[in-house]
């Protein structure tokens, strides 16, 4: 009887030791699998940050330091432009921090604080964009800018609502959509620099401007939807088949 108990204890100890070794041995492999993905995330975020700073500088120089670009009336135009810029700054510079997994895990209070600043900034910036778009000088760009502002506002509020409800996967998806539209500043001016290659088939200058306004948010949003919505669904259907 005693010998049987000792044998059972040795067997149990061997099983526990084996499980512990397997668990610790599996940890480096998992970390090695996620390391390249995290590295590419940092590279992508760094590139977006640099482009945001560069094109923000160009936008400020054009809109705020070029005569007659703000409009003659402070209440009707200038106030809205300054408000849009002020509240867009925490969006452009704070959003990249939200996609860093280590920050979310080790300092969740910072993640929440930056998230609150993003929601407030994005909502106000979207509302001012809607007004500026609806009263803009170029008729071909009005509807595009208004729709961009409306979708940006909706995506931001949806991301906030899902975070409150602790639906973090859905929150992340809407946050990506919101940030994609926040980066219209980058996409629009990047397409302007490449317009001779992207829109060479549009010869009329006004039509080219309108095409660029629409493409600056429709194309990035389609890419994002493919990545976060359509691609997983296609993969699920393939596995089911």
ZAMARGU-4260 file (C-alpha; in steps of 0.2 Angstrom, whole numbers, plus 5000, padded with zeros to 4 digits):
<rodrens>
0) 5000/5000/5000 | 5014/5012/5005 | 5024/5007/4990 | 5009/5011/4979 | 5006/5028/4986
5) 5025/5032/4984 | 5024/5027/4966 | 5008/5037/4963 | 5017/5053/4970 | 5032/5050/4959
10) 5021/5049/4944 | 5011/5064/4949 | 5027/5074/4952 | 5034/5069/4935 | 5018/5074/4926
15) 5018/5092/4935 | 5037/5094/4931 | 5034/5089/4912 | 5019/5101/4911 | 5030/5115/4918
20) 5044/5112/4907 | 5033/5112/4892 | 5025/5128/4897 | 5041/5137/4899 | 5048/5130/4883
25) 5033/5136/4873 | 5035/5154/4879 | 5050/5159/4869 | 5042/5151/4853 | 5027/5162/4856
30) 5037/5177/4859 | 5047/5174/4843 | 5031/5172/4833 | 5024/5189/4839 | 5041/5198/4838
35) 5041/5201/4819 | 5023/5207/4819 | 5026/5219/4833 | 5042/5225/4824 | 5032/5229/4808
40) 5018/5237/4818 | 5032/5249/4825 | 5039/5252/4808 | 5022/5256/4801 | 5017/5268/4815
45) 5034/5277/4814 | 5031/5280/4796 | 5013/5286/4798 | 5020/5298/4812 | 5033/5305/4801
50) 5021/5308/4787 | 5009/5316/4799 | 5021/5328/4805 | 5027/5332/4788 | 5010/5335/4780
55) 5004/5344/4795 | 5018/5356/4793 | 5013/5359/4775 | 4995/5361/4779 | 4998/5373/4793
60) 5010/5383/4782 | 4997/5383/4768 | 4981/5387/4778 | 4987/5398/4792 | 5002/5407/4784
65) 4996/5410/4766 | 4986/5426/4764 | 4967/5424/4760 | 4967/5405/4764 | 4957/5407/4780
70) 4943/5418/4774 | 4940/5436/4779 | 4928/5433/4793 | 4934/5426/4810 | 4917/5419/4816
75) 4912/5411/4799 | 4929/5403/4794 | 4945/5407/4805 | 4938/5401/4821 | 4933/5385/4814
80) 4950/5382/4806 | 4959/5386/4822 | 4947/5374/4832 | 4949/5361/4819 | 4968/5362/4820
85) 4969/5363/4839 | 4958/5347/4842 | 4966/5337/4828 | 4983/5338/4836 | 4980/5325/4850
90) 4972/5314/4837 | 4987/5314/4825 | 5000/5312/4839 | 4991/5302/4852 | 4983/5289/4841
95) 4999/5279/4837 | 5002/5276/4855 | 4985/5267/4856 | 4991/5253/4845 | 5006/5249/4855
100) 5002/5233/4865 | 5015/5235/4878 | 5008/5252/4883 | 4990/5245/4884 | 4996/5230/4895
105) 5009/5239/4907 | 5001/5256/4908 | 4982/5255/4905 | 4979/5271/4913 | 4989/5280/4900
110) 4980/5271/4886 | 4963/5276/4893 | 4969/5294/4896 | 4975/5296/4878 | 4960/5287/4872
115) 4949/5300/4880 | 4959/5314/4873 | 4957/5306/4856 | 4938/5304/4857 | 4936/5322/4862
120) 4948/5329/4849 | 4942/5318/4835 | 4923/5322/4838 | 4927/5341/4838 | 4938/5340/4823
125) 4925/5330/4814 | 4911/5342/4818 | 4922/5357/4812 | 4927/5347/4797 | 4908/5345/4793
130) 4905/5364/4794 | 4921/5369/4784 | 4917/5356/4771 | 4899/5361/4769 | 4904/5379/4767
135) 4919/5376/4757 | 4924/5386/4742 | 4925/5371/4730 | 4908/5364/4726 | 4916/5347/4720
140) 4924/5344/4737 | 4909/5349/4749 | 4900/5332/4749 | 4916/5322/4751 | 4922/5332/4766
145) 4905/5332/4774 | 4904/5313/4772 | 4922/5311/4779 | 4917/5321/4794 | 4901/5311/4797
150) 4910/5294/4796 | 4924/5300/4806 | 4912/5305/4820 | 4902/5289/4819 | 4918/5278/4819
155) 4925/5287/4834 | 4909/5286/4845 | 4907/5268/4840 | 4925/5264/4846 | 4921/5273/4862
160) 4905/5265/4865 | 4912/5247/4862 | 4927/5251/4874 | 4914/5256/4888 | 4905/5239/4884
165) 4922/5230/4885 | 4920/5223/4867 | 4938/5226/4864 | 4939/5217/4847 | 4925/5228/4840
170) 4932/5243/4848 | 4949/5240/4840 | 4941/5238/4823 | 4931/5255/4824 | 4947/5263/4831
175) 4957/5258/4816 | 4943/5265/4805 | 4942/5281/4814 | 4961/5283/4813 | 4961/5280/4795
180) 4949/5294/4792 | 4959/5305/4804 | 4974/5302/4792 | 4965/5310/4777 | 4977/5324/4780
185) 4991/5313/4775 | 4982/5303/4761 | 4975/5319/4753 | 4992/5327/4752 | 5001/5311/4748
190) 4990/5309/4733 | 4992/5327/4728 | 5011/5324/4727 | 5008/5308/4716 | 4993/5315/4706
195) 5003/5315/4690 | 5004/5296/4692 | 4988/5292/4701 | 4976/5303/4691 | 4985/5306/4675
200) 4969/5302/4666 | 4959/5317/4673 | 4965/5332/4663 | 4953/5345/4671 | 4960/5353/4686
205) 4944/5355/4696 | 4939/5337/4692 | 4956/5331/4697 | 4954/5340/4714 | 4937/5332/4717
210) 4943/5315/4712 | 4957/5317/4724 | 4946/5322/4738 | 4935/5307/4736 | 4950/5295/4734
215) 4959/5301/4749 | 4946/5293/4761 | 4937/5280/4750 | 4953/5270/4745 | 4961/5269/4762
220) 4944/5264/4770 | 4942/5251/4757 | 4959/5244/4761 | 4956/5244/4780 | 4939/5235/4777
225) 4947/5222/4767 | 4960/5219/4780 | 4949/5219/4796 | 4932/5213/4789 | 4933/5204/4772
230) 4949/5195/4773 | 4944/5186/4790 | 4927/5181/4782 | 4935/5174/4767 | 4947/5164/4778
235) 4933/5158/4788 | 4924/5152/4773 | 4939/5143/4766 | 4942/5134/4783 | 4923/5129/4783
240) 4924/5122/4766
</rodrens>
